[in-house]
Amino acid sequence: MIQLGFILEAFTPQERNIWMKANVPGIARVLYNLLGRRQYESYYRLIYDARPS
Protein backbone atom coordinates (compact mmCIF):
# COMPACT_ATOMS: atom_id res chain seq x y z
CA MET A 1 0.00 0.00 0.00
CA ILE A 2 2.88 2.35 0.72
CA GLN A 3 4.34 1.72 -2.74
CA LEU A 4 0.96 2.41 -4.31
CA GLY A 5 0.87 5.73 -2.47
CA PHE A 6 4.23 6.71 -3.95
CA ILE A 7 3.01 5.75 -7.43
CA LEU A 8 -0.14 7.84 -7.01
CA GLU A 9 1.88 10.83 -5.77
CA ALA A 10 3.06 11.41 -9.35
CA PHE A 11 -0.49 12.03 -10.62
CA THR A 12 -3.00 14.83 -10.28
CA PRO A 13 -6.18 13.88 -8.36
CA GLN A 14 -8.10 13.32 -11.61
CA GLU A 15 -5.29 11.23 -13.08
CA ARG A 16 -5.15 9.19 -9.87
CA ASN A 17 -8.79 8.19 -10.19
CA ILE A 18 -8.40 7.24 -13.84
CA TRP A 19 -5.18 5.30 -13.20
CA MET A 20 -6.61 3.48 -10.19
CA LYS A 21 -9.72 2.37 -12.11
CA ALA A 22 -7.62 1.17 -15.03
CA ASN A 23 -4.84 -0.60 -13.09
CA VAL A 24 -5.95 -1.57 -9.59
CA PRO A 25 -8.61 -4.21 -8.81
CA GLY A 26 -11.71 -2.96 -7.01
CA ILE A 27 -10.99 -4.62 -3.66
CA ALA A 28 -7.47 -3.17 -3.64
CA ARG A 29 -8.89 0.31 -4.31
CA VAL A 30 -11.26 -0.09 -1.37
CA LEU A 31 -8.47 -1.32 0.90
CA TYR A 32 -6.21 1.52 -0.17
CA ASN A 33 -8.91 4.08 0.64
CA LEU A 34 -9.67 2.45 4.01
CA LEU A 35 -6.16 1.60 5.19
CA GLY A 36 -3.43 2.17 2.66
CA ARG A 37 -3.68 5.92 2.30
CA ARG A 38 -3.14 6.39 6.05
CA GLN A 39 -0.20 3.97 5.99
CA TYR A 40 1.34 5.86 3.08
CA GLU A 41 0.80 9.29 4.67
CA SER A 42 2.29 8.11 7.95
CA TYR A 43 5.34 6.68 6.21
CA TYR A 44 5.73 9.81 4.06
CA ARG A 45 5.71 12.04 7.15
CA LEU A 46 8.26 9.78 8.83
CA ILE A 47 10.66 9.99 5.88
CA TYR A 48 10.15 13.59 4.69
CA ASP A 49 8.78 15.32 7.80
CA ALA A 50 6.03 16.80 5.61
CA ARG A 51 2.54 15.95 4.42
CA PRO A 52 2.15 14.36 0.99
CA SER A 53 0.27 16.32 -1.65
Summary of the structure (lengths in Angstrom):
residues: 53
radius of gyration: 10.9
end to end distance: 16.4
largest distance: 31.5
contacts: 126
relative contact order: 0.21
helix: 77%
strand: 0%
